[in-house]
Amino acid sequence: MNRIDRLTAILIHLQTKRVVRAQELADRFGISLRTVYRDVRALEEAGVPIGAEAGIGYFLENYHLPPVMLTREEAGALLLGGKLIEKWTDASVQTEFASALYKIKSVLKRHDQEHLEDLEPRVHVHRHPSAPAFSDGLLNGIQQAIVQCQVLEIEYYSSYNEETTRREVEPVGLYHYGTGWHLIAFCRLRQDYRDFRVERIRRLQPTGSRYSKQNLISLPAYLEMVRRTQNLQEVVVDFHRSAVRYCAETKYTYGFVSEEEAGGRVRMRFLTQYPEGMGRWLLMFGSAVTVETSDALKDELRKLALEVQRHYLTENITS
């Protein structure tokens, strides 16, 4: 990127936040802090009113750059994002993103609009039919509560005991993993942090009261705390090369960490909390896999194999 393009990009970046740290600009553009300081000074000399607070960052003072035209690649990236939003968010986010995308398309050049029209029907995102259904409008409400530090009252269904409880929670953040969105929040009922699956929230309502976010841990800190407190077991599994292609994506569900090849075999390392679930997954590969470590997983596989054997032997006898 030449300097003129970088100066324009820095100015656009400064418009995206109240305050932008110099290190953030250095990381994004792959430049040194000294170069950041020089570029900011160049913008100031060009008449851009940039304010600065020592140890905090830069900010724009009553200045806004006129709308910037998108490149074809940027427009294509937004289209891909829209496809993901269509399948992996709820109606509240889908509606707002569709509205934003229409506005973006309206400022594109005619040939870029035609490019998106040609691309749109040729890009699809699959969502498995068994994945839980999303709510009609919770994600936007949760986002607002996170930013405004609003205490939420929720009615939450627990599939474990098939009960619905009413709770007041202080939202920490939204996290997507597995097949859905999760609200991470401090639960006043349990007096501890909890992970709420959004599709199990039956009702959500702001209480009108606020909380201090300084009293809560951050979302990254919560995720790190969970990682450290989980009872993870290391499992090393030896796969025959012929079986590897059948677990390309599925392996990540079971805590895949790394792999190494040796001849016609692939040695995979996992960290898992659930040897029973992993055992059921490995059973489908039959003799193409060998568990090298974890006696608990070996015992689980033996138990499952005996169950299958007894089931079909009994079936043959009775028939």
C-alpha positions in Angstrom: 0.0 0.0 0.0 1.5 3.4 -1.0 1.5 6.3 1.5 -1.4 8.2 0.0 -3.7 5.1 0.2 -2.5 4.5 3.7 -3.2 8.0 4.9 -6.7 7.8 3.5 -7.2 4.4 5.2 -5.9 5.8 8.5 -8.4 8.6 8.3 -11.2 6.2 7.6 -10.1 4.0 10.5 -10.1 7.1 12.8 -13.8 7.6 11.9 -14.7 4.1 13.1 -14.1 4.7 16.8 -14.1 7.4 19.5 -10.5 6.7 20.2 -7.9 4.7 18.2 -4.6 3.6 19.7 -1.4 4.1 17.7 -0.5 0.4 18.2 -3.8 -0.5 16.6 -2.9 1.4 13.5 0.6 0.0 13.4 -0.8 -3.6 13.6 -3.4 -3.1 10.9 -1.1 -1.5 8.4 2.1 -3.4 9.3 4.1 -0.3 10.0 6.1 1.0 13.0 4.9 3.3 15.6 7.3 6.0 14.3 5.6 5.7 10.9 2.2 6.1 12.5 3.3 9.3 14.2 4.6 10.6 10.9 1.4 9.8 9.1 -0.8 11.4 11.7 1.4 14.5 11.6 1.0 14.6 7.8 -2.8 14.4 8.2 -2.7 17.2 10.7 -0.6 19.3 8.3 -3.2 18.7 5.6 -5.9 20.3 7.9 -7.4 17.2 9.5 -8.3 18.1 13.1 -6.9 15.1 15.0 -6.8 15.2 18.8 -4.6 13.0 21.0 -4.4 12.0 24.6 -1.1 10.6 25.9 -1.3 6.9 26.7 -4.9 6.7 25.3 -4.9 7.4 21.5 -6.1 9.6 18.6 -9.6 10.9 17.9 -11.2 13.2 15.3 -12.6 16.5 16.4 -15.8 17.4 14.5 -14.6 16.0 11.2 -16.1 13.5 8.9 -14.8 12.3 5.5 -17.4 12.2 2.7 -18.7 8.7 1.8 -15.9 6.5 0.4 -16.6 4.3 -2.6 -16.1 0.6 -2.1 -13.9 -1.6 -4.2 -15.4 -4.6 -6.0 -13.6 -6.9 -3.6 -14.9 -5.0 -0.5 -18.5 -5.2 -1.9 -18.0 -8.9 -2.5 -16.8 -9.4 1.1 -20.0 -7.7 2.3 -22.1 -10.0 0.2 -20.4 -13.1 1.8 -20.9 -11.6 5.2 -24.6 -11.2 4.3 -24.9 -14.8 3.4 -23.5 -15.9 6.7 -25.8 -13.5 8.6 -28.7 -14.9 6.7 -28.0 -18.4 8.1 -26.4 -17.7 11.4 -28.2 -14.8 13.0 -31.8 -14.1 13.9 -34.4 -11.9 12.2 -33.5 -8.8 14.0 -29.9 -8.8 12.7 -30.9 -10.1 9.2 -33.4 -7.3 8.7 -31.0 -4.5 9.7 -28.1 -6.0 7.6 -30.3 -6.3 4.6 -31.3 -2.6 4.9 -27.6 -1.6 5.3 -26.6 -3.7 2.3 -29.3 -2.0 0.1 -27.8 1.4 1.1 -24.3 0.2 0.3 -25.4 -1.1 -3.1 -27.0 2.2 -3.9 -23.6 4.0 -3.9 -21.8 1.4 -6.0 -20.9 2.1 -9.6 -23.2 0.4 -12.1 -20.6 -2.3 -13.1 -20.0 -3.2 -9.5 -23.7 -3.5 -8.9 -23.9 -5.9 -11.8 -21.0 -7.8 -10.4 -22.9 -8.4 -7.1 -26.1 -9.3 -9.0 -24.1 -12.0 -10.9 -22.4 -13.2 -7.7 -25.3 -13.3 -5.3 -27.2 -16.4 -6.7 -23.9 -18.3 -6.9 -23.0 -18.1 -3.2 -24.8 -20.1 -0.6 -24.2 -21.0 3.1 -25.4 -24.3 4.4 -27.0 -24.6 7.8 -27.7 -28.1 9.0 -31.4 -28.8 9.4 -30.8 -30.2 12.9 -29.2 -27.0 14.1 -31.4 -25.2 16.7 -33.7 -22.4 15.4 -32.8 -18.9 16.1 -35.1 -16.5 17.9 -37.1 -13.8 16.0 -35.4 -10.8 17.6 -33.1 -11.3 20.5 -29.6 -10.7 19.1 -30.1 -7.0 18.5 -31.6 -6.5 22.0 -28.7 -8.3 23.6 -26.2 -6.2 21.6 -27.9 -3.0 22.8 -27.9 -4.2 26.4 -24.2 -5.0 26.2 -23.3 -1.6 25.0 -25.6 0.3 27.3 -24.8 -1.9 30.4 -28.5 -2.7 30.8 -29.6 -5.4 33.3 -31.8 -7.9 31.4 -34.6 -10.1 32.8 -34.8 -13.4 30.9 -36.9 -16.5 31.0 -34.5 -19.3 30.3 -35.3 -22.9 29.5 -32.9 -25.6 30.7 -33.0 -28.8 28.7 -31.1 -30.5 31.6 -34.1 -30.4 34.0 -36.7 -29.2 31.5 -37.5 -26.2 33.6 -37.9 -22.5 32.8 -36.5 -20.0 35.3 -36.7 -16.2 35.4 -33.4 -14.5 36.0 -31.8 -11.0 36.0 -28.4 -11.0 34.2 -25.7 -8.5 33.5 -24.5 -9.2 29.9 -20.7 -9.6 29.3 -20.8 -10.5 25.6 -22.1 -12.6 22.7 -20.1 -15.7 21.7 -20.8 -18.0 18.8 -19.5 -21.6 19.0 -20.8 -25.0 18.1 -24.1 -24.4 16.3 -25.4 -21.2 17.9 -25.0 -17.9 19.8 -24.4 -17.8 23.5 -25.0 -14.9 25.9 -22.2 -14.8 28.5 -23.5 -12.9 31.5 -23.3 -12.6 35.3 -26.5 -14.3 36.7 -27.8 -12.5 39.8 -29.9 -15.6 40.7 -26.8 -17.9 40.7 -24.4 -15.1 41.7 -21.9 -16.4 39.1 -21.1 -16.1 35.4 -23.2 -18.3 33.2 -23.3 -19.3 29.5 -26.9 -19.0 28.2 -27.8 -20.5 24.8 -29.8 -17.7 23.0 -32.2 -20.1 21.4 -33.3 -21.2 24.9 -34.2 -17.7 26.0 -38.0 -17.7 25.9 -38.3 -14.0 26.8 -35.9 -11.1 27.2 -36.7 -7.7 28.6 -34.6 -4.7 29.8 -35.2 -4.0 33.5 -34.4 -0.3 33.3 -31.5 -0.6 35.7 -27.9 -0.5 34.7 -24.7 -2.1 36.0 -21.1 -1.1 36.0 -19.0 -3.0 33.5 -15.9 -2.3 35.6 -17.4 -4.9 38.1 -17.5 -7.6 35.4 -14.7 -9.5 33.7 -14.3 -9.1 29.9 -15.5 -11.7 27.4 -11.9 -12.7 26.5 -11.1 -13.0 30.3 -14.2 -15.2 30.8 -13.3 -17.5 27.9 -9.7 -17.8 29.3 -11.1 -18.6 32.7 -13.3 -21.4 31.3 -10.4 -22.8 29.3 -8.2 -22.9 32.5 -10.9 -24.5 34.7 -12.1 -27.1 32.2 -11.1 -30.7 33.0 -9.5 -31.4 29.6 -8.0 -34.8 28.8 -5.3 -35.2 26.2 -6.1 -37.9 23.7 -3.8 -39.0 20.9 -5.4 -41.0 18.1 -3.7 -42.7 15.2 -5.8 -42.5 11.9 -5.2 -44.5 8.8 -4.8 -42.1 5.9 -7.9 -43.4 4.2 -10.1 -42.3 7.1 -8.6 -38.8 7.5 -10.8 -37.2 4.8 -13.9 -38.2 6.6 -13.1 -36.1 9.7 -11.8 -33.0 8.0 -14.1 -30.6 9.8 -15.7 -32.8 12.4 -12.5 -33.2 14.3 -12.7 -29.6 15.6 -15.9 -30.5 17.5 -13.9 -32.9 19.6 -11.0 -30.6 20.6 -8.6 -31.1 17.7 -5.2 -29.5 18.5 -2.6 -30.8 16.0 -1.6 -33.6 13.7 1.6 -35.1 12.2 2.0 -37.6 9.4 4.0 -40.8 9.6 3.9 -43.2 6.6 0.4 -44.1 5.8 -0.9 -42.9 9.2 -1.9 -39.5 10.7 -1.3 -39.0 14.4 -3.9 -36.5 15.8 -3.8 -34.8 19.3 -7.0 -33.7 21.0 -8.0 -32.0 24.2 -11.5 -33.1 25.2 -13.9 -33.0 28.2 -16.2 -35.7 26.9 -14.5 -39.0 26.2 -17.9 -40.7 25.8 -19.0 -38.4 23.0 -15.6 -38.7 21.4 -15.7 -42.5 21.7 -19.0 -42.6 19.8 -17.5 -40.5 17.0 -14.4 -42.6 16.7 -16.4 -45.8 16.6 -17.6 -44.9 13.2 -14.1 -45.3 11.8 -13.8 -48.9 13.0 -10.3 -50.4 12.7 -9.0 -47.4 10.8 -8.3 -45.6 14.1 -6.2 -46.6 17.2 -6.3 -44.7 20.5 -2.7 -44.3 21.7 -3.4 -42.5 25.0 -6.3 -42.1 27.4 -7.3 -45.3 29.1 -10.7 -43.8 29.7 -11.4 -43.4 26.0 -10.1 -46.9 25.3 -12.5 -48.3 28.0 -15.3 -46.3 26.4 -14.7 -47.7 23.0 -14.6 -51.2 24.3 -17.9 -50.7 26.1 -19.5 -49.2 23.0 -18.1 -52.0 20.7 -19.5 -54.7 23.1 -22.9 -52.9 23.1 -23.0 -53.0 19.3 -21.9 -56.6 19.2 -24.5 -57.8 21.7 -27.2 -55.8 19.9 -26.6 -57.5 16.5 -25.8 -60.9 17.9 -29.1 -60.9 19.8 -30.9 -59.7 16.7 -29.6 -62.6 14.7 -30.6 -65.1 17.4 -34.1 -63.8 17.8 -34.7 -63.6 14.0 
